[in-house]
Amino acid sequence: MSLLESIHTPADLRELPAAELPRLAEEIRAFLIEAVTRTGGHLGPNLGVVELTIALHRVFDSPKDRILFDTGHQSYVHKLLTGRQDFSRLKAEGGLSGYPSRAESEHDVIENSHASTVLGWADGLAKANELRQLTDRHVVAVIGDGALTGGMAWEALNNIAEAKDRPVIIVVNDNERSYAPTIGGLANHLATLRTTQGYERFLSWGKEALQRTPGVGAPIYDALHGAKKGFKDAVAPQGMFEDLGMKYVGPIDGHDLAAVESALRRAAGFGGPVIVHCLTEKGRGYRPAELDEADHFHQVGAIDPVTCEPLRPAGGTSWTSVFGSELVELARLRPEVVAVTAAMLQPVGLGAFAREFPDRIYDVGIAEQHAAVSAAGLATGGMHPVVAVYATFLNRAFDQVLMDVALHHCGVTFVLDRAGVTGTDGASHNGMWDMSILQVVPGLRLAAPRDADQLRAQLREALDVDDAPTVLRFPKAEAGPPIPAVESIDGIDVLLRTAEAGTAPDLLLVAVGTMAPACLDAAALLTAHGLSATVVDPRWVKPVPVALTELAARHRLVVTVEDNGRVGGVGSAVAQALRDAEIDVPTRELGIPQEFLAHAARGEILDRIGLTGPGIAAQTAGFAKAVGLGTGTDGASAVHSGIGGGEPT
C-alpha cells in the first residue's frame, strides 16, 4: 500500500513521521499527473500546492478548524487528504466536483469558484467563533496572489485587520516568483520575531511615528495600487500588510514542508490576524507544466501525460475563437475599438488581439466591477470598449452595468463567453443568469447568435451602437454549421415554416441563439405528428422586436426556448410584450430550471432538462394539448406519446 492510500482522514496524515512526508508529496504529484491528464481538470495549480496543503492539514484540525480555499480549483490535494481518492470521473456526472463541495465532504466549507471572496468568508466565520466563544478553533483562508487583485479581498482585509485579537490566518499562495525568495534559517528567525509581542509593541510605536510623518499615504497607496505584479514588485509585502496592522510571516518556500509547517504553527499561536506568504511554483514536478510559459497547465483537457497530445480528437471551431478572430478584423478597421478583460485574456479569446494591438487591450485583474466602470470611462472618452468575460462573472458587475454604463448611455459591448449551460465546472460556472438579470437594464440591447456567421454580424452591429450597452452571448461549445434563414422580417430570421400555404400555423417556436438546431429538430417531429410550426430566431432578444409580437398574433401557441434560467428570461419578456400589445395568444417558456445544476457534460445536462429536439417536441406537444390544439389522433396526444425521452425531470 502506498502512503497516499493509507490516508483516509487528516488524522492519518498527522500520524505520519515527518521523514515520510517528501515521499507522500511525490506520490500525490504522480497521482495528480496520471489522474488529471486522463480526465482533464486544473492540473498546474494543484501541483503547486502539494506541500502547502499537507502542512495545512498537519497543523490544523479540519473540520473543526475551517480551511477555506479561494476559487477552489487548487483543492484537489485537499480532496485526496480528506478521503476522496477516486478521480476516475473528475468533473463528470456522478464524480468528484472540480471545486470544494459540501455534498462531498464535511471538510469542504465553501463551494465558491468566483475569486476574491474567501477573505470575506473568513472574516464572517471568525466573528461567529468570537460571538459563540469558540476559542479552540482557527479560520484559515488560502488565497492566490492573483485573487488579491479583486476589490472584495481588500474590503475584507480592512475588516480583518480591525480586530487585533480575532484569529484569522491568511495564506497567500504566491506562484509568480517575480522576486528572489528569502528562505532558510534567517527568514524563519525574522518570521518568529515578527510574531512576538515585543515586536508588536515596537511596530505600534513605529506606526504612530509614521502617522506623524508627512506623505506617508503615498507609499501605502502605491502598494495597494500595484495589481498582481505590484503586489510583489512595488513594495516589500510585509510593509504593505503591516501598514494595514496585520502580522506578516514570510516569504516562505512553499515547497519546503518543514518551513511551511513551522510558519503555520507560529501563525496559529499568535492569536490575531496573520499573513503567511508562501512562494510556490505552478505545475511543480511535471516538466511539461513547468516549461509551459502560457499558464503552466492551469487547466488541461484529457491528454497523454508523456506527449501532452490530446486523447480525444480536436473538435470544430469554437465560439471563442470565432469571436477572437472577428474582433481583430474589426479592430483593424475601427481604431476606436479597445478590449477589456478581467484576468481572462486567453480563455475569452483575446490573445490574438493582445499580440496585434498591445496598446489597445486592458487586463484589469480579477475585478469585473472595475472593468465595467473603466469601460464606461473609455466610452465617454471616445473609444468603444469590448469587455469580454465569462457570463457567470458578469453577475459580479451588474450594478456597474446598470448605474455606470446604461445610466450614462455609454457605448460598451459586453461579450459573454460560457453562456448558458457550461457543464463540467458545476453550478457556479453555468452562465444561466445573464439574460434574466439584464432584462431590467433600460436601453440595453442583447443578442444571442445562433451560429458563427451571426456572431460576426451581430458583433459588427453591436459596435455601431454608441449610446447604450450591448451584449452578445455564446456557450462553451463548437459553433456548428451555418443555419440559413428562409426569410427575414424586420430583423427577425425565419428559419422554418411547415404550415401549408394558405393555412394558419399552429405553433411559433422562438429559438434563442444556440437553441435553434434543437428547435428545428423539434419542429420536424411535431410536424410529422400533425402540428404545423414556424421557427424564428429574433437575433436581438432585448428589447423584444415588434415584428415578433406581430408574428405571434398569427399563431395559436407561442413557445420560447432559451439556454438561460426560465425565471425572468427572454420567454418572460416575450410574454409581457404580447400582453402589452394586447395579443391574446397562449405562451409557454422553456429554459433552464431555476436551480443550481450539478456538474456534468453540457449535452447530458441539456438532455436531462429537456432542451434537445425530442425534449422540446414532447413538452410543446403537451402545451398544445392543454390549449386544445391537435386533439385528434394525429395531434398533440399522438405527438406526446410518440416522442420518447428528453422531458425535464
C-alpha positions as CSV (number, residue, x, y, z in Angstrom):
1,M,0.0,0.0,0.0
2,S,1.2,3.5,-0.9
3,L,1.4,6.2,1.7
4,L,-1.4,8.1,-0.1
5,E,-3.7,5.0,0.1
6,S,-3.2,4.9,3.8
7,I,-4.5,8.5,4.2
8,H,-8.3,8.4,4.8
9,T,-8.6,11.5,7.1
10,P,-6.3,14.3,8.1
11,A,-5.7,12.5,11.4
12,D,-3.9,9.8,9.4
13,L,-1.7,12.4,7.9
14,R,-0.8,13.9,11.3
15,E,0.4,10.4,12.4
16,L,2.9,10.2,9.6
17,P,6.6,10.8,10.6
18,A,7.9,14.0,9.1
19,A,10.6,11.9,7.3
20,E,7.8,10.3,5.2
21,L,6.3,13.5,4.0
22,P,8.5,14.1,1.0
23,R,7.6,10.6,-0.3
24,L,3.9,11.4,0.2
25,A,4.3,14.6,-1.8
26,E,5.9,12.7,-4.6
27,E,3.0,10.2,-4.6
28,I,0.4,12.9,-4.7
29,R,2.1,14.6,-7.7
30,A,2.3,11.3,-9.5
31,F,-1.3,10.6,-8.8
32,L,-2.4,14.0,-10.0
33,I,-0.5,13.8,-13.2
34,E,-1.9,10.4,-14.0
35,A,-5.5,11.1,-13.0
36,V,-6.0,14.6,-14.2
37,T,-4.4,14.1,-17.6
38,R,-6.8,11.2,-18.1
39,T,-10.0,13.3,-17.3
40,G,-8.9,16.9,-17.7
41,G,-9.0,19.5,-15.0
42,H,-7.0,22.0,-13.1
43,L,-3.5,20.4,-13.0
44,G,-0.9,23.2,-12.7
45,P,-2.4,24.9,-9.6
46,N,-2.7,21.6,-7.7
47,L,0.8,20.5,-8.5
48,G,1.9,23.8,-6.9
49,V,0.2,23.4,-3.6
50,V,1.1,19.8,-2.6
51,E,3.4,20.7,0.3
52,L,1.3,23.7,1.4
53,T,-1.9,21.5,1.6
54,I,0.0,18.8,3.5
55,A,1.2,21.3,6.0
56,L,-2.2,22.9,6.4
57,H,-3.8,19.5,7.3
58,R,-0.9,18.7,9.7
59,V,-1.1,21.9,11.6
60,F,-4.9,22.5,11.7
61,D,-7.7,20.1,12.7
62,S,-10.2,20.1,9.9
63,P,-13.2,20.3,10.0
64,K,-13.2,21.9,13.5
65,D,-10.7,24.3,12.1
66,R,-12.1,25.8,9.0
67,I,-9.7,25.6,5.9
68,L,-11.1,27.8,3.1
69,F,-9.9,27.9,-0.5
70,D,-10.4,31.0,-2.6
71,T,-11.7,29.9,-6.1
72,G,-11.1,26.3,-5.1
73,H,-9.5,25.0,-8.3
74,Q,-6.4,24.2,-6.1
75,S,-8.4,21.9,-3.8
76,Y,-7.5,18.5,-5.4
77,V,-4.8,17.8,-2.9
78,H,-7.2,18.7,-0.1
79,K,-9.7,16.2,-1.5
80,L,-7.0,13.5,-1.6
81,L,-6.1,14.1,2.1
82,T,-9.7,14.1,3.2
83,G,-10.7,10.7,1.9
84,R,-11.5,11.3,-1.8
85,Q,-9.1,9.4,-4.0
86,D,-11.4,8.2,-6.8
87,F,-10.7,10.8,-9.5
88,S,-11.9,8.5,-12.3
89,R,-14.9,10.7,-13.0
90,L,-13.5,14.1,-12.0
91,K,-15.9,16.9,-13.1
92,A,-18.1,14.3,-14.8
93,E,-21.7,13.4,-13.8
94,G,-21.6,11.4,-10.6
95,G,-17.9,12.0,-10.0
96,L,-16.0,14.5,-7.9
97,S,-16.5,18.2,-8.4
98,G,-13.6,20.3,-9.7
99,Y,-14.1,22.6,-6.7
100,P,-14.9,22.1,-3.0
101,S,-18.3,20.7,-2.5
102,R,-20.3,20.4,0.7
103,A,-22.1,17.4,-0.7
104,E,-18.8,15.6,-0.9
105,S,-17.3,16.2,2.5
106,E,-17.6,17.9,5.8
107,H,-14.1,19.3,5.2
108,D,-15.4,21.5,2.3
109,V,-16.7,24.7,3.7
110,I,-17.4,27.0,0.8
111,E,-18.1,26.0,-2.8
112,N,-17.1,29.2,-4.4
113,S,-15.3,29.2,-7.7
114,H,-15.6,33.0,-8.0
115,A,-12.4,34.6,-6.9
116,S,-11.5,37.1,-4.1
117,T,-14.4,36.0,-1.8
118,V,-12.6,33.8,0.7
119,L,-11.4,36.6,3.0
120,G,-15.0,37.8,3.5
121,W,-15.9,34.2,4.4
122,A,-13.0,34.1,6.8
123,D,-14.0,37.4,8.4
124,G,-17.6,36.2,9.0
125,L,-16.6,32.8,10.4
126,A,-14.1,34.3,12.8
127,K,-16.7,36.8,14.0
128,A,-19.1,33.9,14.5
129,N,-16.5,32.0,16.5
130,E,-15.9,35.0,18.7
131,L,-19.6,35.5,19.4
132,R,-20.1,31.9,20.3
133,Q,-16.9,32.0,22.4
134,L,-15.3,29.2,20.4
135,T,-11.7,29.9,21.3
136,D,-10.3,26.4,20.4
137,R,-10.5,26.7,16.7
138,H,-9.0,28.6,13.8
139,V,-10.1,30.0,10.5
140,V,-7.6,29.6,7.7
141,A,-8.1,31.3,4.3
142,V,-5.9,30.2,1.3
143,I,-5.9,32.9,-1.4
144,G,-3.7,33.3,-4.5
145,D,-1.8,36.4,-5.3
146,G,-3.9,36.9,-8.4
147,A,-7.1,36.9,-6.3
148,L,-5.7,39.8,-4.3
149,T,-6.3,42.0,-7.4
150,G,-10.1,41.7,-6.6
151,G,-11.5,44.6,-4.6
152,M,-13.5,42.3,-2.4
153,A,-10.3,40.9,-0.9
154,W,-9.2,44.4,0.2
155,E,-12.6,45.2,1.6
156,A,-12.3,42.0,3.7
157,L,-8.7,42.7,4.7
158,N,-9.8,46.1,6.0
159,N,-12.2,44.4,8.3
160,I,-10.0,41.5,9.3
161,A,-7.2,43.9,10.3
162,E,-9.5,45.9,12.5
163,A,-9.8,43.1,15.1
164,K,-6.3,42.6,16.6
165,D,-7.3,39.6,18.8
166,R,-9.6,37.8,16.3
167,P,-7.5,35.0,14.9
168,V,-7.6,34.7,11.1
169,I,-4.7,33.1,9.2
170,I,-4.4,34.2,5.6
171,V,-2.2,32.0,3.5
172,V,-1.1,33.8,0.3
173,N,-0.3,31.2,-2.3
174,D,2.1,33.3,-4.5
175,N,3.1,31.3,-7.6
176,E,4.6,34.0,-9.7
177,R,8.0,34.4,-8.0
178,S,8.8,37.8,-9.6
179,Y,11.5,38.5,-7.0
180,A,14.0,36.2,-5.3
181,P,12.5,34.5,-2.3
182,T,14.1,35.0,1.1
183,I,14.2,31.5,2.6
184,G,16.2,29.5,5.1
185,G,17.1,30.0,8.8
186,L,17.3,33.8,8.7
187,A,13.9,34.0,7.2
188,N,12.5,31.7,9.9
189,H,14.2,33.8,12.6
190,L,12.7,37.0,11.2
191,A,9.3,35.4,10.9
192,T,9.4,34.4,14.5
193,L,10.5,37.9,15.5
194,R,7.5,39.4,13.7
195,T,5.0,37.4,15.7
196,T,6.5,38.2,19.1
197,Q,4.7,40.6,21.4
198,G,7.9,42.6,21.7
199,Y,7.9,43.2,18.0
200,E,4.2,44.1,18.3
201,R,5.0,46.9,20.7
202,F,7.8,48.1,18.5
203,L,5.6,48.1,15.5
204,S,2.9,50.1,17.3
205,W,5.4,52.7,18.2
206,G,6.7,52.8,14.7
207,K,3.2,53.2,13.2
208,E,2.5,56.2,15.5
209,A,5.7,57.8,14.4
210,L,4.9,57.2,10.7
211,Q,1.5,58.7,11.1
212,R,3.1,61.9,12.2
213,T,5.3,61.9,9.1
214,P,4.0,63.9,6.1
215,G,3.5,61.9,2.9
216,V,3.1,58.5,4.5
217,G,-0.1,58.0,2.5
218,A,1.8,57.9,-0.8
219,P,3.7,54.6,-0.3
220,I,0.6,52.9,1.1
221,Y,-1.3,54.0,-2.0
222,D,1.4,52.7,-4.3
223,A,1.3,49.4,-2.5
224,L,-2.5,49.0,-3.0
225,H,-2.4,50.4,-6.5
226,G,0.0,47.7,-7.7
227,A,-2.0,44.8,-9.1
228,K,-0.7,41.2,-9.5
229,K,2.9,42.1,-10.1
230,G,2.7,45.2,-8.0
231,F,1.9,43.0,-5.0
232,K,5.4,41.7,-5.2
233,D,7.3,44.3,-7.1
234,A,6.1,47.7,-6.0
235,V,6.9,47.3,-2.3
236,A,8.1,44.7,0.2
237,P,4.9,42.8,1.0
238,Q,5.5,42.8,4.8
239,G,5.4,46.6,4.7
240,M,2.1,46.6,2.8
241,F,0.3,44.2,5.2
242,E,1.8,45.8,8.3
243,D,0.6,49.2,7.2
244,L,-2.9,47.5,7.5
245,G,-2.0,46.5,11.0
246,M,-1.5,42.8,10.2
247,K,1.4,40.5,11.1
248,Y,3.3,39.1,8.2
249,V,5.2,35.8,8.1
250,G,7.4,35.1,5.0
251,P,8.2,34.8,2.3
252,I,8.3,31.1,2.9
253,D,9.4,28.5,0.3
254,G,6.1,26.8,-0.2
255,H,7.7,23.6,-1.2
256,D,9.8,23.3,2.0
257,L,7.4,21.3,4.1
258,A,9.2,21.9,7.4
259,A,9.3,25.7,6.8
260,V,5.7,25.9,5.8
261,E,4.6,23.8,8.8
262,S,6.7,25.9,11.1
263,A,5.3,29.1,9.8
264,L,1.7,27.9,10.1
265,R,2.2,26.8,13.7
266,R,3.6,30.2,14.6
267,A,0.7,31.9,12.9
268,A,-1.8,29.6,14.7
269,G,-0.3,30.6,18.1
270,F,-0.3,34.3,17.5
271,G,-4.0,35.0,18.4
272,G,-4.7,37.6,15.8
273,P,-4.8,38.1,12.1
274,V,-1.6,36.9,10.4
275,I,-0.5,36.7,6.8
276,V,1.6,33.7,5.8
277,H,3.2,34.4,2.4
278,C,4.2,31.2,0.6
279,L,6.1,31.1,-2.7
280,T,5.0,28.2,-4.8
281,E,5.7,27.0,-8.3
282,K,2.7,26.3,-10.5
283,G,3.0,22.9,-12.2
284,R,5.8,21.8,-10.0
285,G,7.1,18.3,-10.5
286,Y,5.7,17.9,-14.1
287,R,8.2,19.1,-16.6
288,P,5.8,19.9,-19.4
289,A,3.8,22.1,-17.0
290,E,6.9,23.8,-15.6
291,L,8.0,24.7,-19.2
292,D,4.6,25.9,-20.3
293,E,5.0,29.7,-20.4
294,A,1.3,30.4,-21.0
295,D,-0.2,29.2,-17.8
296,H,1.8,26.2,-16.5
297,F,-1.0,23.8,-17.5
298,H,-3.5,25.8,-15.4
299,Q,-6.3,23.6,-16.9
300,V,-5.9,20.8,-19.3
301,G,-8.2,18.5,-21.3
302,A,-7.6,14.8,-21.4
303,I,-4.0,14.4,-22.6
304,D,-1.3,11.9,-22.9
305,P,0.9,12.5,-19.8
306,V,4.1,11.9,-21.8
307,T,3.5,13.6,-25.1
308,C,0.8,16.0,-23.8
309,E,-1.2,15.4,-27.0
310,P,-5.0,15.4,-26.7
311,L,-6.5,12.0,-26.1
312,R,-9.7,13.0,-27.9
313,P,-9.9,14.4,-31.5
314,A,-10.0,18.1,-31.7
315,G,-13.5,19.5,-32.2
316,G,-14.7,22.0,-34.6
317,T,-14.4,25.8,-34.4
318,S,-15.2,27.2,-31.0
319,W,-17.4,30.2,-30.4
320,T,-14.5,31.8,-28.5
321,S,-12.1,31.6,-31.5
322,V,-14.7,33.0,-33.9
323,F,-15.2,36.0,-31.6
324,G,-11.4,36.5,-31.1
325,S,-10.6,36.5,-34.8
326,E,-13.5,38.7,-35.8
327,L,-12.6,41.3,-33.1
328,V,-9.1,41.5,-34.6
329,E,-10.6,42.1,-38.1
330,L,-12.9,44.8,-36.8
331,A,-10.1,46.5,-34.8
332,R,-8.1,46.8,-37.9
333,L,-10.9,48.8,-39.5
334,R,-12.0,50.7,-36.4
335,P,-9.3,52.4,-34.3
336,E,-11.7,53.3,-31.5
337,V,-12.2,49.6,-30.6
338,V,-10.4,48.5,-27.5
339,A,-10.6,45.3,-25.4
340,V,-11.0,44.8,-21.7
341,T,-10.9,41.6,-19.7
342,A,-10.7,40.6,-16.1
343,A,-7.7,38.2,-15.8
344,M,-9.2,36.0,-18.6
345,L,-7.3,37.2,-21.7
346,Q,-6.6,33.8,-23.2
347,P,-9.7,32.0,-22.1
348,V,-12.1,34.6,-23.7
349,G,-10.1,34.6,-27.0
350,L,-8.3,37.9,-26.7
351,G,-4.8,36.5,-27.2
352,A,-4.5,37.5,-30.9
353,F,-5.9,40.9,-30.2
354,A,-3.3,41.5,-27.5
355,R,-0.5,40.5,-29.8
356,E,-1.6,42.8,-32.7
357,F,-2.9,45.7,-30.6
358,P,-0.9,45.6,-27.3
359,D,-1.7,49.3,-26.6
360,R,-5.5,48.8,-27.0
361,I,-6.1,46.0,-24.5
362,Y,-6.5,46.2,-20.7
363,D,-6.4,43.3,-18.4
364,V,-7.7,44.7,-15.1
365,G,-7.2,41.6,-13.0
366,I,-9.9,39.8,-11.1
367,A,-12.0,43.0,-10.9
368,E,-15.2,42.7,-13.1
369,Q,-16.8,45.8,-11.4
370,H,-13.8,47.9,-12.3
371,A,-13.7,46.5,-15.8
372,A,-17.3,47.8,-16.4
373,V,-16.7,51.2,-14.9
374,S,-13.4,51.7,-16.7
375,A,-15.2,50.7,-19.9
376,A,-17.7,53.4,-19.2
377,G,-14.9,55.9,-18.9
378,L,-13.3,54.6,-22.1
379,A,-16.6,55.0,-24.0
380,T,-17.1,58.6,-22.6
381,G,-13.6,59.4,-23.8
382,G,-14.4,58.4,-27.4
383,M,-13.4,54.7,-27.5
384,H,-15.7,51.7,-28.0
385,P,-14.6,49.1,-25.4
386,V,-15.4,45.4,-25.8
387,V,-15.5,43.8,-22.3
388,A,-15.0,40.0,-22.7
389,V,-15.8,37.9,-19.6
390,Y,-17.4,34.6,-18.7
391,A,-21.2,35.0,-18.4
392,T,-21.2,33.9,-14.8
393,F,-18.7,36.6,-13.9
394,L,-20.8,39.4,-15.3
395,N,-23.1,38.8,-12.3
396,R,-20.5,40.5,-10.2
397,A,-20.6,43.7,-12.2
398,F,-24.4,44.1,-12.5
399,D,-24.6,47.4,-10.6
400,Q,-21.9,48.9,-12.8
401,V,-23.6,47.8,-16.0
402,L,-26.8,49.4,-14.7
403,M,-25.7,52.5,-13.0
404,D,-22.5,53.4,-14.8
405,V,-22.8,52.1,-18.3
406,A,-26.5,52.2,-19.0
407,L,-27.5,55.2,-16.9
408,H,-24.8,57.2,-18.7
409,H,-25.7,55.9,-22.2
410,C,-22.2,54.5,-22.8
411,G,-21.5,52.5,-25.9
412,V,-19.9,49.5,-24.3
413,T,-20.1,46.0,-25.7
414,F,-20.1,43.1,-23.3
415,V,-19.2,39.7,-24.8
416,L,-20.2,36.8,-22.6
417,D,-18.3,33.6,-23.1
418,R,-19.5,30.3,-21.4
419,A,-23.2,31.5,-21.5
420,G,-25.9,29.0,-20.7
421,V,-25.1,25.5,-19.6
422,T,-21.4,25.2,-19.2
423,G,-21.5,21.8,-17.5
424,T,-18.4,20.3,-16.0
425,D,-17.3,23.2,-13.9
426,G,-20.5,23.0,-12.0
427,A,-23.2,25.3,-10.6
428,S,-21.0,28.4,-10.1
429,H,-19.9,28.4,-13.8
430,N,-23.2,27.9,-15.6
431,G,-23.9,31.2,-17.3
432,M,-27.7,30.8,-16.8
433,W,-28.4,34.2,-15.2
434,D,-27.4,36.9,-17.6
435,M,-30.5,37.1,-19.8
436,S,-32.6,37.4,-16.7
437,I,-30.7,40.0,-14.7
438,L,-30.0,42.1,-17.8
439,Q,-33.7,42.3,-18.7
440,V,-34.1,45.1,-16.1
441,V,-31.4,47.4,-17.6
442,P,-33.0,50.2,-19.5
443,G,-31.7,50.7,-23.0
444,L,-29.5,47.6,-23.1
445,R,-29.6,45.5,-26.2
446,L,-28.9,41.8,-26.1
447,A,-28.0,39.4,-28.9
448,A,-27.8,35.6,-28.9
449,P,-26.1,34.4,-32.1
450,R,-27.3,31.0,-33.4
451,D,-24.1,30.4,-35.5
452,A,-20.7,31.8,-36.3
453,D,-21.9,33.9,-39.2
454,Q,-24.5,35.5,-36.9
455,L,-21.8,36.1,-34.2
456,R,-19.7,38.0,-36.7
457,A,-22.6,40.0,-38.0
458,Q,-24.0,40.9,-34.6
459,L,-20.6,41.9,-33.2
460,R,-20.4,44.4,-36.0
461,E,-23.9,45.6,-35.3
462,A,-23.1,46.0,-31.6
463,L,-20.1,48.2,-32.3
464,D,-22.3,50.5,-34.3
465,V,-24.3,51.3,-31.1
466,D,-22.6,54.2,-29.3
467,D,-25.4,55.4,-26.9
468,A,-26.2,52.2,-24.9
469,P,-24.7,49.0,-23.7
470,T,-24.8,45.9,-26.0
471,V,-24.4,42.3,-25.0
472,L,-23.5,39.2,-27.1
473,R,-23.6,35.8,-25.5
474,F,-22.4,32.3,-26.6
475,P,-21.7,28.9,-25.0
476,K,-18.6,26.9,-24.3
477,A,-19.1,24.7,-27.4
478,E,-18.4,24.3,-31.0
479,A,-20.0,26.9,-33.2
480,G,-21.5,24.3,-35.6
481,P,-22.5,24.8,-39.3
482,P,-24.4,27.9,-40.5
483,I,-28.2,27.9,-40.2
484,P,-29.7,29.8,-43.1
485,A,-32.8,31.9,-42.8
486,V,-35.6,31.2,-45.3
487,E,-37.0,34.7,-44.8
488,S,-36.2,37.9,-42.8
489,I,-39.0,40.1,-41.2
490,D,-37.8,43.4,-39.9
491,G,-34.6,41.8,-38.5
492,I,-36.1,38.6,-37.3
493,D,-34.9,35.5,-39.1
494,V,-37.5,32.8,-40.1
495,L,-35.7,29.5,-40.1
496,L,-38.6,27.1,-41.0
497,R,-42.2,27.1,-42.0
498,T,-44.1,23.8,-42.0
499,A,-47.7,25.0,-42.5
500,E,-49.2,24.5,-45.9
501,A,-49.7,27.6,-47.9
502,G,-52.9,29.4,-47.1
503,T,-53.3,27.7,-43.7
504,A,-52.8,29.2,-40.2
505,P,-49.8,27.7,-38.5
506,D,-50.3,26.1,-35.1
507,L,-47.0,26.9,-33.3
508,L,-44.5,29.6,-33.2
509,L,-41.2,28.3,-31.8
510,V,-38.9,31.2,-30.7
511,A,-35.4,29.9,-30.8
512,V,-33.0,31.9,-28.7
513,G,-29.4,31.7,-30.0
514,T,-27.9,28.2,-29.9
515,M,-31.3,26.7,-29.2
516,A,-32.0,27.0,-33.0
517,P,-30.8,23.5,-34.0
518,A,-32.9,21.8,-31.3
519,C,-36.0,23.9,-32.2
520,L,-35.6,22.9,-35.8
521,D,-35.4,19.2,-34.8
522,A,-38.5,19.7,-32.6
523,A,-40.4,21.3,-35.4
524,A,-39.8,18.4,-37.7
525,L,-41.0,15.9,-35.0
526,L,-44.1,18.0,-34.3
527,T,-44.9,18.4,-38.0
528,A,-44.7,14.6,-38.5
529,H,-47.4,14.3,-35.9
530,G,-49.8,16.8,-37.3
531,L,-48.8,20.1,-35.7
532,S,-47.5,22.8,-38.0
533,A,-44.8,25.1,-36.8
534,T,-42.8,28.3,-37.6
535,V,-39.3,28.5,-36.2
536,V,-37.8,32.0,-35.8
537,D,-34.6,33.5,-34.4
538,P,-35.2,37.0,-33.1
539,R,-31.4,37.6,-33.2
540,W,-31.6,40.6,-30.8
541,V,-33.8,39.3,-28.0
542,K,-33.8,42.5,-25.9
543,P,-35.8,44.6,-26.4
544,V,-38.4,42.2,-27.8
545,P,-38.8,43.1,-31.5
546,V,-42.2,44.5,-32.5
547,A,-42.2,42.2,-35.5
548,L,-42.0,39.2,-33.2
549,T,-45.3,40.2,-31.4
550,E,-47.0,40.7,-34.8
551,L,-45.8,37.3,-36.0
552,A,-47.0,35.7,-32.8
553,A,-50.5,37.1,-33.4
554,R,-50.8,34.8,-36.4
555,H,-50.2,31.6,-34.5
556,R,-52.2,29.7,-31.9
557,L,-49.4,29.0,-29.4
558,V,-46.0,30.6,-28.8
559,V,-43.2,28.6,-27.2
560,T,-39.9,30.3,-26.4
561,V,-36.7,28.2,-25.9
562,E,-33.6,29.6,-24.3
563,D,-30.3,28.5,-22.8
564,N,-31.0,30.6,-19.7
565,G,-33.0,30.3,-16.5
566,R,-36.7,30.3,-17.1
567,V,-37.5,32.9,-14.5
568,G,-37.3,36.4,-15.9
569,G,-35.6,35.5,-19.1
570,V,-36.4,36.0,-22.8
571,G,-39.6,33.9,-22.6
572,S,-41.0,36.1,-19.8
573,A,-40.1,39.2,-21.8
574,V,-41.9,37.9,-24.9
575,A,-45.0,37.0,-22.8
576,Q,-45.0,40.5,-21.3
577,A,-44.6,42.1,-24.8
578,L,-47.6,40.2,-26.1
579,R,-49.7,41.3,-23.1
580,D,-48.6,44.9,-23.6
581,A,-49.7,44.6,-27.3
582,E,-53.0,43.1,-26.2
583,I,-52.2,40.0,-28.2
584,D,-54.1,37.1,-26.6
585,V,-52.0,34.1,-27.7
586,P,-51.0,31.4,-25.1
587,T,-47.3,31.4,-24.4
588,R,-45.0,28.9,-22.7
589,E,-41.4,29.3,-21.7
590,L,-38.8,26.5,-21.9
591,G,-35.4,27.1,-20.4
592,I,-33.0,26.0,-17.6
593,P,-34.8,25.2,-14.4
594,Q,-34.1,27.8,-11.7
595,E,-31.7,25.6,-9.6
596,F,-28.0,25.0,-9.1
597,L,-27.1,22.3,-11.6
598,A,-24.7,19.6,-10.6
599,H,-21.6,19.2,-12.8
600,A,-21.9,17.0,-15.9
601,A,-21.2,17.4,-19.6
602,R,-23.2,20.1,-21.4
603,G,-25.0,17.7,-23.6
604,E,-26.0,15.5,-20.7
605,I,-27.5,18.4,-18.8
606,L,-29.4,19.7,-21.8
607,D,-30.9,16.3,-22.4
608,R,-31.8,16.0,-18.7
609,I,-33.6,19.4,-18.6
610,G,-35.4,18.8,-21.9
611,L,-33.6,21.3,-24.1
612,T,-33.0,18.9,-27.0
613,G,-35.1,18.3,-30.1
614,P,-37.1,15.4,-28.6
615,G,-37.4,17.1,-25.3
616,I,-38.7,20.4,-26.7
617,A,-41.1,18.5,-29.0
618,A,-42.5,16.4,-26.2
619,Q,-43.1,19.4,-23.9
620,T,-44.5,21.5,-26.7
621,A,-46.9,18.8,-27.6
622,G,-48.1,18.8,-24.0
623,F,-48.6,22.6,-24.1
624,A,-50.5,22.2,-27.4
625,K,-52.9,19.6,-25.9
626,A,-53.5,21.8,-22.9
627,V,-54.7,24.7,-25.1
628,G,-56.8,22.5,-27.4
629,L,-54.5,22.1,-30.3
630,G,-54.4,18.9,-32.3
631,T,-56.6,16.8,-30.1
632,G,-57.3,14.2,-32.8
633,T,-55.3,11.0,-33.4
634,D,-52.7,12.9,-35.4
635,G,-52.5,15.8,-33.0
636,A,-50.8,16.6,-29.8
637,S,-51.7,13.4,-28.0
638,A,-50.0,11.4,-30.6
639,V,-47.0,13.6,-30.6
640,H,-46.7,13.4,-26.8
641,S,-47.0,9.6,-26.8
642,G,-44.8,9.2,-29.9
643,I,-41.8,11.2,-28.8
644,G,-39.9,9.4,-26.1
645,G,-37.4,10.8,-23.7
646,G,-35.9,14.2,-23.3
647,E,-38.5,15.6,-20.9
648,P,-37.2,17.5,-17.9
649,T,-37.2,15.7,-14.6
